[in-house]
Amino acid sequence: MSFMPTVAGLGTAGTVRELPMSPYAYWAISLASFLVLLGLLWAFRNTAAKYDTPARVRDGGNGSRGDAQGSPGASDPGAHH
């Protein structure tokens, strides 16, 4: 006799396991979780621009390197581009 059908039969010995909640409740919980995580993500939007390096903030961050103070040199933190 094979071992596999015996083990499979133990888990389904005439009992029916039902979900503890309605399937609609699982859907509502997953939607609410998604919206909470989306709100958390939205709260941190544009955070990188707020804490950017002073050299990139000075020239507007648009990639133009010429400004009133002259072109940034190789020692400037944003000069590697």
C-alpha positions in Angstrom: 0.0 0.0 0.0 1.3 3.4 -0.9 2.0 6.0 1.8 0.7 9.0 -0.2 -3.1 8.2 -0.4 -3.1 7.5 3.4 -1.6 10.9 4.3 -4.0 12.7 1.9 -6.9 10.8 3.3 -6.1 12.0 6.9 -6.6 15.7 6.0 -9.9 15.2 4.4 -11.5 12.6 6.6 -15.1 13.8 6.0 -14.7 17.2 7.5 -15.4 20.4 5.6 -13.2 23.4 6.5 -15.0 26.7 5.8 -13.5 30.1 5.7 -13.9 32.1 9.0 -15.3 35.1 7.0 -17.2 35.7 3.9 -15.2 36.0 0.7 -16.4 39.6 0.4 -14.8 40.4 3.8 -11.5 39.2 2.5 -11.9 41.4 -0.6 -12.8 44.4 1.6 -9.8 43.8 3.9 -7.4 43.5 0.9 -8.8 46.7 -0.6 -8.5 48.6 2.6 -4.9 47.4 3.1 -4.1 48.5 -0.4 -5.6 51.9 0.2 -3.7 52.3 3.5 -0.4 51.4 1.8 -1.1 53.7 -1.1 -1.8 56.5 1.4 1.5 55.8 3.1 3.3 55.9 -0.2 1.5 59.2 -1.1 2.6 60.7 2.2 6.3 60.4 1.2 6.0 61.7 -2.4 8.7 64.2 -3.4 10.7 63.4 -0.3 13.9 62.9 -2.3 13.6 66.5 -3.8 13.3 67.9 -0.3 16.6 66.4 0.9 18.5 66.8 -2.3 22.1 68.0 -2.4 22.6 71.8 -2.3 24.4 71.8 -5.7 21.4 70.2 -7.5 19.0 72.4 -5.7 21.0 75.5 -6.6 20.8 74.9 -10.4 17.2 73.7 -10.3 17.9 70.0 -10.8 17.2 70.3 -14.5 20.6 69.3 -15.7 21.8 72.7 -16.8 25.2 73.4 -15.3 25.6 77.0 -16.1 24.5 79.5 -13.4 25.5 82.9 -12.1 28.3 81.4 -10.0 30.0 79.6 -12.8 29.9 76.0 -13.9 30.4 73.5 -11.1 33.7 71.7 -10.9 34.5 68.1 -10.5 34.5 68.4 -6.7 30.8 69.4 -6.8 28.5 66.6 -5.5 26.3 66.7 -8.6 29.1 67.0 -11.2 29.3 63.2 -11.9 26.6 63.4 -14.6 
